[in-house]
Amino acid sequence: MRSVSSASRPRRAPAVRRSYRVPVALGSTIACLSVAAVVYLLWPTWRAQAVGDPDRTPVSVGDTLFNVPTKAFRVKFQRHSGPQERVDLAFMYPSLLPPEKPKRATPEDVEEFHPIDRIFVSIAAHHDALAPETRLRTILPRYLAPSTALVDDGLRVRLFVEGSPYSTEDLITADEPQLAARCTRDRQTPGMCISERRIDGADLTFRFPRQWLTNWRDVATAIDRLTAQLHAVRG
């Protein structure tokens, strides 16, 4: 009986090994097919998705949501979604598109003066500070010179008194479309203007060259457009 038992063991071993190979091979085939299916389903997405940042970055400033064009950020560490205390942006004028990546400056660029071709926007939490509209109505008039406002094409220009905190600036306002800005005067450097808006918990500050006021209606419309675009809540 021992001879029969020992003779039968070698004949059963190949059959046992084959019985294990079948499920292993079947499992490998199923795994390969699954991977191939996933690759096939995801392949169009890989091809279609652009490399880099998305077109817009949602940020919350003063608990107020803004959708910011990613390329508009002026400060690199601000280029992320979520709550922020302040963001600084730039837009080309008059297109209002985010600026392209700046090219490397050459010696000719340094020597030649290039006029500013963009409007700068800062969004900051106001923490219940006095609203720009209230400051325009109640605070700034205290520092205005008593002279009559100069009116040019619907634009009113008032000078601030010497010795006041705004003595190097003029107050410029218009009604249709509405515009209110404090502008420095042209001296060794071109004058710059500041116009402010409040949206819920955040204040928007727009900075642009004073020389643009020769077409002030276009500037006022651009500020309105940027305000609406930045605060537009997208689904």
C-alpha positions as a Markdown table, in Angstrom:
| # | Residue | x | y | z |
|---|---|---|---|---|
| 1 | Met | 0.0 | 0.0 | 0.0 |
| 2 | Arg | 2.9 | 2.4 | 0.6 |
| 3 | Ser | 4.2 | 1.8 | -2.9 |
| 4 | Val | 0.8 | 2.7 | -4.4 |
| 5 | Ser | 0.4 | 5.8 | -2.2 |
| 6 | Ser | 3.9 | 7.1 | -2.9 |
| 7 | Ala | 3.4 | 6.5 | -6.7 |
| 8 | Ser | 0.2 | 8.4 | -6.8 |
| 9 | Arg | 1.4 | 11.6 | -5.1 |
| 10 | Pro | 3.7 | 12.8 | -7.9 |
| 11 | Arg | 0.8 | 12.4 | -10.4 |
| 12 | Arg | -1.6 | 14.6 | -8.3 |
| 13 | Ala | 0.9 | 17.5 | -7.8 |
| 14 | Pro | 0.7 | 18.9 | -11.4 |
| 15 | Ala | -3.0 | 18.9 | -11.3 |
| 16 | Val | -3.0 | 20.8 | -8.0 |
| 17 | Arg | -0.6 | 23.4 | -9.4 |
| 18 | Arg | -2.8 | 23.9 | -12.4 |
| 19 | Ser | -5.8 | 24.4 | -10.2 |
| 20 | Tyr | -4.1 | 27.4 | -8.6 |
| 21 | Arg | -3.0 | 28.8 | -11.9 |
| 22 | Val | -6.5 | 29.2 | -13.3 |
| 23 | Pro | -7.9 | 31.6 | -10.7 |
| 24 | Val | -4.6 | 33.6 | -10.6 |
| 25 | Ala | -4.6 | 34.0 | -14.4 |
| 26 | Leu | -8.3 | 34.9 | -14.4 |
| 27 | Gly | -7.8 | 37.5 | -11.6 |
| 28 | Ser | -4.9 | 39.0 | -13.5 |
| 29 | Thr | -6.9 | 39.2 | -16.7 |
| 30 | Ile | -9.8 | 40.9 | -14.9 |
| 31 | Ala | -7.4 | 43.4 | -13.2 |
| 32 | Cys | -5.8 | 44.3 | -16.6 |
| 33 | Leu | -9.2 | 44.7 | -18.2 |
| 34 | Ser | -10.3 | 47.0 | -15.3 |
| 35 | Val | -7.2 | 49.1 | -15.6 |
| 36 | Ala | -7.7 | 49.4 | -19.3 |
| 37 | Ala | -11.3 | 50.5 | -18.9 |
| 38 | Val | -10.3 | 53.2 | -16.4 |
| 39 | Val | -7.6 | 54.4 | -18.7 |
| 40 | Tyr | -10.0 | 54.5 | -21.6 |
| 41 | Leu | -12.6 | 56.4 | -19.6 |
| 42 | Leu | -10.2 | 59.0 | -18.2 |
| 43 | Trp | -8.0 | 59.5 | -21.3 |
| 44 | Pro | -10.2 | 62.2 | -22.9 |
| 45 | Thr | -10.1 | 64.2 | -19.6 |
| 46 | Trp | -6.4 | 64.1 | -19.5 |
| 47 | Arg | -6.2 | 65.4 | -23.0 |
| 48 | Ala | -8.8 | 68.1 | -22.5 |
| 49 | Gln | -7.7 | 69.6 | -19.2 |
| 50 | Ala | -5.2 | 72.4 | -19.5 |
| 51 | Val | -2.0 | 72.3 | -17.4 |
| 52 | Gly | -1.8 | 75.0 | -14.8 |
| 53 | Asp | -4.2 | 77.1 | -12.7 |
| 54 | Pro | -7.9 | 77.3 | -13.4 |
| 55 | Asp | -9.2 | 80.4 | -15.1 |
| 56 | Arg | -10.8 | 81.8 | -11.9 |
| 57 | Thr | -10.0 | 81.5 | -8.2 |
| 58 | Pro | -12.8 | 81.9 | -5.6 |
| 59 | Val | -11.6 | 83.9 | -2.6 |
| 60 | Ser | -13.5 | 85.2 | 0.5 |
| 61 | Val | -12.5 | 88.7 | 1.7 |
| 62 | Gly | -14.4 | 90.0 | 4.7 |
| 63 | Asp | -16.8 | 87.0 | 4.4 |
| 64 | Thr | -17.6 | 88.2 | 0.9 |
| 65 | Leu | -17.1 | 85.9 | -2.1 |
| 66 | Phe | -15.2 | 87.1 | -5.1 |
| 67 | Asn | -14.3 | 85.2 | -8.3 |
| 68 | Val | -10.9 | 86.4 | -9.3 |
| 69 | Pro | -9.2 | 85.7 | -12.6 |
| 70 | Thr | -6.1 | 83.7 | -11.6 |
| 71 | Lys | -3.7 | 85.6 | -13.8 |
| 72 | Ala | -4.9 | 88.9 | -12.3 |
| 73 | Phe | -3.1 | 88.3 | -8.9 |
| 74 | Arg | -0.2 | 90.6 | -8.4 |
| 75 | Val | 1.2 | 88.8 | -5.4 |
| 76 | Lys | 2.1 | 85.1 | -5.8 |
| 77 | Phe | 1.3 | 83.9 | -2.3 |
| 78 | Gln | -2.3 | 85.4 | -2.6 |
| 79 | Arg | -3.0 | 83.1 | -5.6 |
| 80 | His | -5.1 | 80.5 | -3.7 |
| 81 | Ser | -8.8 | 80.0 | -2.9 |
| 82 | Gly | -10.4 | 80.4 | 0.5 |
| 83 | Pro | -10.5 | 83.2 | 3.0 |
| 84 | Gln | -8.0 | 86.1 | 2.7 |
| 85 | Glu | -7.5 | 89.4 | 4.4 |
| 86 | Arg | -6.6 | 91.2 | 1.2 |
| 87 | Val | -5.8 | 90.5 | -2.5 |
| 88 | Asp | -4.1 | 92.7 | -5.0 |
| 89 | Leu | -5.0 | 92.5 | -8.6 |
| 90 | Ala | -4.2 | 94.1 | -12.0 |
| 91 | Phe | -6.2 | 94.4 | -15.2 |
| 92 | Met | -5.2 | 95.7 | -18.6 |
| 93 | Tyr | -7.1 | 98.8 | -19.7 |
| 94 | Pro | -9.4 | 99.2 | -21.6 |
| 95 | Ser | -9.8 | 95.4 | -22.3 |
| 96 | Leu | -10.0 | 94.6 | -18.5 |
| 97 | Leu | -8.3 | 91.3 | -19.2 |
| 98 | Pro | -5.7 | 90.0 | -16.8 |
| 99 | Pro | -2.1 | 90.9 | -17.9 |
| 100 | Glu | 0.0 | 88.4 | -19.7 |
| 101 | Lys | 3.2 | 87.1 | -18.1 |
| 102 | Pro | 5.6 | 90.1 | -18.1 |
| 103 | Lys | 8.6 | 89.8 | -20.4 |
| 104 | Arg | 12.1 | 90.2 | -19.2 |
| 105 | Ala | 13.1 | 93.9 | -19.1 |
| 106 | Thr | 15.9 | 95.1 | -21.5 |
| 107 | Pro | 18.2 | 98.1 | -21.0 |
| 108 | Glu | 16.1 | 100.0 | -23.6 |
| 109 | Asp | 12.9 | 99.3 | -21.5 |
| 110 | Val | 14.6 | 100.8 | -18.4 |
| 111 | Glu | 15.6 | 104.0 | -20.2 |
| 112 | Glu | 12.3 | 104.5 | -21.9 |
| 113 | Phe | 9.2 | 105.6 | -20.0 |
| 114 | His | 6.2 | 103.4 | -20.6 |
| 115 | Pro | 2.8 | 104.8 | -19.7 |
| 116 | Ile | 0.7 | 102.7 | -17.3 |
| 117 | Asp | -1.7 | 100.6 | -19.2 |
| 118 | Arg | -3.5 | 98.8 | -16.4 |
| 119 | Ile | -5.9 | 99.5 | -13.6 |
| 120 | Phe | -4.9 | 98.2 | -10.1 |
| 121 | Val | -7.5 | 96.7 | -7.8 |
| 122 | Ser | -7.2 | 95.9 | -4.1 |
| 123 | Ile | -9.8 | 94.0 | -2.1 |
| 124 | Ala | -9.5 | 94.2 | 1.6 |
| 125 | Ala | -11.8 | 93.5 | 4.6 |
| 126 | His | -13.0 | 96.8 | 6.1 |
| 127 | His | -13.7 | 95.6 | 9.7 |
| 128 | Asp | -16.5 | 98.1 | 10.1 |
| 129 | Ala | -14.4 | 101.1 | 9.1 |
| 130 | Leu | -16.2 | 104.1 | 7.7 |
| 131 | Ala | -17.7 | 103.4 | 4.3 |
| 132 | Pro | -16.2 | 105.2 | 1.3 |
| 133 | Glu | -19.6 | 106.7 | 0.5 |
| 134 | Thr | -19.9 | 108.0 | 4.1 |
| 135 | Arg | -16.4 | 109.4 | 4.1 |
| 136 | Leu | -17.0 | 111.2 | 0.8 |
| 137 | Arg | -20.2 | 112.8 | 2.1 |
| 138 | Thr | -19.1 | 113.7 | 5.7 |
| 139 | Ile | -15.3 | 113.7 | 6.1 |
| 140 | Leu | -13.7 | 114.9 | 2.8 |
| 141 | Pro | -15.8 | 118.1 | 2.5 |
| 142 | Arg | -14.2 | 119.4 | 5.7 |
| 143 | Tyr | -10.9 | 119.6 | 3.9 |
| 144 | Leu | -12.0 | 121.1 | 0.6 |
| 145 | Ala | -11.0 | 124.6 | -0.4 |
| 146 | Pro | -13.9 | 127.1 | -0.5 |
| 147 | Ser | -13.3 | 127.8 | -4.1 |
| 148 | Thr | -16.0 | 126.9 | -6.7 |
| 149 | Ala | -15.6 | 123.5 | -8.3 |
| 150 | Leu | -14.2 | 123.4 | -11.8 |
| 151 | Val | -16.5 | 121.6 | -14.2 |
| 152 | Asp | -15.1 | 120.1 | -17.4 |
| 153 | Asp | -17.4 | 117.8 | -19.6 |
| 154 | Gly | -19.5 | 116.8 | -16.5 |
| 155 | Leu | -16.4 | 116.2 | -14.3 |
| 156 | Arg | -16.2 | 118.4 | -11.1 |
| 157 | Val | -12.7 | 119.1 | -9.7 |
| 158 | Arg | -12.3 | 120.4 | -6.1 |
| 159 | Leu | -9.0 | 121.3 | -4.5 |
| 160 | Phe | -8.2 | 120.4 | -0.9 |
| 161 | Val | -6.8 | 123.1 | 1.4 |
| 162 | Glu | -3.1 | 123.4 | 2.1 |
| 163 | Gly | -1.9 | 121.6 | 5.2 |
| 164 | Ser | -4.8 | 119.1 | 5.2 |
| 165 | Pro | -4.1 | 115.3 | 4.9 |
| 166 | Tyr | -5.1 | 115.6 | 1.3 |
| 167 | Ser | -3.3 | 118.8 | 0.3 |
| 168 | Thr | -1.5 | 117.1 | -2.7 |
| 169 | Glu | -4.8 | 115.8 | -4.1 |
| 170 | Asp | -7.9 | 116.9 | -5.8 |
| 171 | Leu | -11.4 | 115.5 | -5.3 |
| 172 | Ile | -13.0 | 114.6 | -8.6 |
| 173 | Thr | -16.6 | 113.6 | -8.9 |
| 174 | Ala | -19.3 | 113.0 | -11.6 |
| 175 | Asp | -22.9 | 112.0 | -11.6 |
| 176 | Glu | -23.7 | 110.1 | -14.8 |
| 177 | Pro | -22.1 | 107.6 | -14.7 |
| 178 | Gln | -21.1 | 108.0 | -11.1 |
| 179 | Leu | -17.5 | 108.5 | -10.3 |
| 180 | Ala | -15.7 | 109.7 | -7.2 |
| 181 | Ala | -11.9 | 109.7 | -6.9 |
| 182 | Arg | -9.0 | 111.4 | -5.1 |
| 183 | Cys | -6.3 | 112.2 | -7.5 |
| 184 | Thr | -2.7 | 113.5 | -7.0 |
| 185 | Arg | -1.5 | 116.2 | -9.3 |
| 186 | Asp | 1.0 | 115.7 | -12.1 |
| 187 | Arg | 4.5 | 116.6 | -10.9 |
| 188 | Gln | 7.7 | 114.8 | -11.4 |
| 189 | Thr | 5.6 | 111.6 | -11.7 |
| 190 | Pro | 2.2 | 111.4 | -13.4 |
| 191 | Gly | -0.8 | 111.9 | -11.1 |
| 192 | Met | -2.7 | 108.8 | -9.9 |
| 193 | Cys | -6.3 | 108.4 | -8.8 |
| 194 | Ile | -8.0 | 106.3 | -6.1 |
| 195 | Ser | -11.6 | 105.3 | -6.3 |
| 196 | Glu | -13.3 | 103.1 | -3.6 |
| 197 | Arg | -16.4 | 100.9 | -3.5 |
| 198 | Arg | -17.8 | 98.8 | -0.7 |
| 199 | Ile | -19.4 | 95.4 | -1.2 |
| 200 | Asp | -20.7 | 93.7 | 2.0 |
| 201 | Gly | -17.6 | 93.1 | 4.2 |
| 202 | Ala | -15.0 | 94.2 | 1.7 |
| 203 | Asp | -13.7 | 97.5 | 0.3 |
| 204 | Leu | -12.5 | 97.6 | -3.3 |
| 205 | Thr | -9.9 | 100.2 | -4.1 |
| 206 | Phe | -9.2 | 101.1 | -7.8 |
| 207 | Arg | -6.0 | 102.9 | -8.8 |
| 208 | Phe | -5.4 | 104.4 | -12.3 |
| 209 | Pro | -3.5 | 107.3 | -13.9 |
| 210 | Arg | -5.1 | 110.7 | -13.7 |
| 211 | Gln | -4.6 | 111.3 | -17.5 |
| 212 | Trp | -7.3 | 108.7 | -18.1 |
| 213 | Leu | -9.9 | 111.1 | -16.9 |
| 214 | Thr | -9.8 | 112.8 | -20.3 |
| 215 | Asn | -12.2 | 109.9 | -21.1 |
| 216 | Trp | -13.7 | 109.7 | -17.6 |
| 217 | Arg | -16.9 | 108.0 | -18.6 |
| 218 | Asp | -14.9 | 105.0 | -20.0 |
| 219 | Val | -13.1 | 104.8 | -16.7 |
| 220 | Ala | -16.3 | 104.9 | -14.6 |
| 221 | Thr | -17.8 | 102.2 | -16.8 |
| 222 | Ala | -14.7 | 100.1 | -16.4 |
| 223 | Ile | -14.8 | 100.3 | -12.6 |
| 224 | Asp | -18.5 | 99.3 | -12.7 |
| 225 | Arg | -17.7 | 96.3 | -15.0 |
| 226 | Leu | -14.8 | 95.1 | -12.8 |
| 227 | Thr | -16.9 | 95.4 | -9.7 |
| 228 | Ala | -19.7 | 93.3 | -11.2 |
| 229 | Gln | -17.3 | 90.7 | -12.7 |
| 230 | Leu | -15.3 | 90.2 | -9.5 |
| 231 | His | -18.4 | 89.8 | -7.3 |
| 232 | Ala | -20.3 | 87.6 | -9.8 |
| 233 | Val | -21.2 | 84.4 | -8.0 |
| 234 | Arg | -20.7 | 81.5 | -10.4 |
| 235 | Gly | -22.4 | 78.1 | -9.9 |
